[in-house]
Amino acid sequence: MVTRHSVFDHPKPALPPDDIARLLLRDYGVSGAMTELVSERDQNVLVKATQGSFVLKIANAAEDRDFLALQNAALTHIAGVDPHLGVQRLIASRDGRQICDWSSPTGNHAVRLLTYLPGTLFSAVGKTPTLLASLGTFMGRLSRAMQGFGHPAAFRPGFLWNLDEVESVKPWLADVVPNHRAMVGRIFTRYADRAAPHLARLRTAVLHQDANDNNIVVDGGEVTGLIDFGDMTHGRQINELAVTLAYALLDAEDVYKAARPIIAAYAQAFPLTCDEAGILFDLVAARLAASVCISSHRAWEFPGNDYLLISQAPAFRLLDRLDRTNPALLAAFARQAAGLDPVPTHDAVTAWLSSDDCKTAAMFDIDLNRSGRCLLSLAEGAPGMEHAKDPVAYWAWLQDCMAQEDARFAIGLYGEDRDVYKGDQFTTAASPEWRSQHLGIDIFLEPGTPLYAPLAGRVLSVVDNALPFDYGPTVILEHRAGVDGPVFWTLYGHLSRDTLSIVKDGMDIAAGQRMGSIGGHEVNGGWAPHLHFQIITDRLGMVGDFPGAGQPQLWPVWTQISPDPNLILRLAPESYHADPTPPDALLSRRARVLGPSLSISYNKKLKIVRGRGAYLFDHTGRAFVDGVNNICHVGHSHPHVVDALSRQAAILNTNTRYLHDNILDYAERLASHFPKPLSVVYLVCSGSEANELALRMARTVTGRRNTICVDWGYHGNTSGLIDVSPYKFNRKGGRGQPGHVEIAALPDPYRGPFKGYGAESGIAYATSVADCIAAIRDKTGEGPAAFIAEAISGCGGQVFFPDAYLKTAAEHVRRAGGLVIVDEVQTGFGRIGEHMWAHGPQDVVPDIVTLGKPIGNGHPMAAVITTPEIARAFANGMEFFSSFGGNPVSAAVGMAVLDVIEVEHLQASARETGADLKARLSALMASYDIIGDVRGQGLFLGVELVRDRNTLEPATEEAGRIANHMRGNGVLISTDGPYDNVLKIKPPLAFGLTESRLMAEAMAEALAAL
């Protein structure tokens, strides 16, 4: 067996040119110009012959012939597997030999002739990203080509350059210069701790293992060839890439930028395993450590060879950078560059955090979702950055901003590239790039604000990181993703000193348990008061501290190490994006473009950008409990409704002059919710269109025009409907009562002459309808065409009619030959809980019922339901047609709404939630005399405010203040009624018991603030 130093101890061949010429002619029949090439232990000669260019390799006399056979076999194998891969080809001698012989004073030498690879050496060209990627591709192809190749001579026990045996050179650590010895020792320790335990699981192969700058051939800006298979050995497959990187990174300014294209291209040609990528840089460092140990030992053996020590300088520089770079971060980087997950547990952790199984507790006493917030930036040039280095001035500036926006907290962005992190303390060893990209979310709150754990876990560490611009008091909690999922951590920085005594290392902590407070600038590292909140999936071996910012170029890595903390905070996505057109910028434009007669709610205007369930979200991401938008009946953006709309819209949307299943299926299903004989359905696009059609029907069928309506009623925005809507024609801008319309008294059991909800009161109010009929007869000599009434008077002040009112009124109208129209445009579809339709408690079957608003959950559709008899009489030859009414998309939407009402039991939910809310609001009457009445059923409620419960003086101004105060607390209601003193509550039916509690609490706070 050849000893470790036998080749180096034996003099290299030095054949004179004449001998070389005779050898070439004798064995290969080749002659030509010859040029000596550089070689450490052999003699290599470039031969330019008429047949082409070749390299004659005259081996050291101490070289193992079996090892030369290994090289020949490898080159032959590669030529067969990947014939276009740029490696040399063997030229057989005249008599067919791959190895010839020549004797000289330095011994007997094995001789081989190989093709010449033209180009420039890698060492002589600039290292562009394209060149580095081509290097990775070449070496990946080589590794792929060598799969399946084997040879007995590849097993080389004691071979110094085999990375698998790197620890065999560790005794020579003593020969390393003293100022680098400890560093090299740490590299060996890193190898033993991080790499060696994984070796048994790694793939093996026969490797080239010497892709250094002078063995790589470049042509046209890309790697085209690899020479010198003299260090071939059998070893761990990943060693091939590690050795390649060890050389390629020697003089790189930025380790990451140089390594990424090599690793990525290599892995694309020859994919890595997670284990291989995880120890790649440990092997790179180990190769460099072995190199300096070997060269140091050889320098000791050959003290006159100064080059041996001079050549170590680049290796020591790279070793120093790798030594000062977190090895776990390098592992994550390598995995990401290789197309693998940087953190193998990341997906499991984030999936659990995103699931319904993960229940989070509030981190602060204020509800972050429903509280006003400011979005701030610490990027270069952002507002307030002139104060950024002075925490007191910055906090004062931020408080002013928060006051202007009615904000209770401010948000600092995850992933923001921050100017405040561009200083010496944020530099790194592996790259000149600053750690400037924020890895957490900042929540700016008053110093001393209590902090609670969002998830149950264990306290991993409580440390005061007291250096300037560090975290100050810091808590890291350890959690588990589910019962048997992976472990992860959450970090809380910039806390108060009392935090250090509230929690201790190792203690268990429950979700919602107090864990500390927000610290002031005196203790929190010198920042304006805020919480830095961060998720960690890989601690990178660190305890007590962790980077809060990372290099931008490593963002794909850092996002897996520290994923978005909003997975736990769960603020609306709009919270993290500045809206370029806030409300104030839209107001004048709205008035100009849409017209000033279109009203807008609240003193401080809302820009609503999204809705979900019972919540609306403004442009800042703030969530508002929606207590007033009854149009989105089953909840804003209900996925089943959205899906039905989008699926049908992608197939067909046309009018009703063609046959289609959707309209018939929907009409039959809708009619099934009505008592007989109501069974014929007309589909239109709005409540106004439905009521207009209902009046046209009544007038056509009866041949009459005069109509009775209820005072303060509102039925739509067409001219014909304004005529039957006292809410419009008897108020500002209206023209008064038309001559063909009679107004029946509003049957108001609270404010009207007949009190209470009993049948006696209802019958009494119905006499007003009889009086209207008499008035019409006096004028025309005939009865009315129709009596039209809302099932519940909304604009009249959320007024529920007393029992028997509609039934008795209908009897009067029908005796006079008129038809009864009940307007369910805003009251139907289970809203009142006990009944599907709000006229249900009145024990009456109308002649015509109109539906709108909730029917399509915000999609523009409406319906008219009537009897077959009326439908036949209406068909007098004049066609009824609504261009878009009943189109396939609208029908699909209507079906979806009915699906949700049934599947999610929304009618029962409205009954239960409405009873809870009504009880909560009624309980407030004991404390607040201003509440005169709490009325309604299900989720159609009204709270009437009066300054005196005896005189019923309306508290109009107070009602407006309460609505605006509740808006400020994240709950939306409105006012209505003849005096605008009734708080109207008619939320989406997705409104549940939680929202009921929030609304009652917000109303109590608003009442207390009057």
Secondary structure, DSSP 8 states (H G I E B T S, - for coil): ---TTHHHHS------HHHHHHHHHHHH---EEEEEE--SSSEEEEEEETTEEEEEEE--TTS-HHHHHHHHHHHHHHHHH-TTS-B--EE--TTS-SSEEEEETTEEEEEEEEE---SEEGGGS---HHHHHHHHHHHHHHHHHTTT---GGG--TT-TT-GGGGGGGGGGGGGS-HHHHHHHHHHHHHIIIIIGGGGGGS-EEEE-----TTTEEEETTEEEEE---TT-EEEETHHHHHHHHHHHTTT-S-HHHHHHHHHHHHHHHS---HHHHHTHHHHHHHHHHHHHHHHHHHHHHSTT-THHHHTTHHHHHHHHHHHTS-HHHHHHHHHHHTTS-SSTTHHHHHHHHHSTT-----SSSS-TTTS-EEEE--STT-TTGGGTT-HHHHHHHHHHHHHHTT-SEEEE-TT-B-GGG-SGGG--SS-SS---EE-SEEEE--TT-EEE-SS-EEEEEEEEE-STTS-EEEEEEEEESSSSS-EEEEEEESB-TTHHHHS-TT-EE-TT-EEEEB--TTTTTS-SSEEEEEEES--TT--S---SEE-GGGHHHHHHHS--THHHH---GGGGS--SS-HHHHHHHHHHHH-TTS---SSS---EEEEEBTEEEETT--EEEESS--SSTT-BT-HHHHHHHHHHHTT----TTS--HHHHHHHHHHHTTS-TT--EEEEESSHHHHHHHHHHHHHHHHS---EEEETT----SSHHHHTT-HHHHTSTT-----TTEEEE----TTTSSS-SSSHHHHHHHHHHHHHHHHHHHHHHSS--SEEEEESSBTTTTSB---TTHHHHHHHHHHHTT-EEEEEETTT-SSTTSS-SSTTGGGT---SEEEE-GGGGTTSS-EEEEE-HHHHHHH-SSS----SSTT-HHHHHHHHHHHHHHHHTTHHHHHHHHHHHHHHHHHHGGGT-TTEEEEEEETTEEEEEEBS-TTT--B-HHHHHHHHHHHHHTTEE-EEESTTS-EEEE---TT--HHHHHHHHHHHHHHHHT-
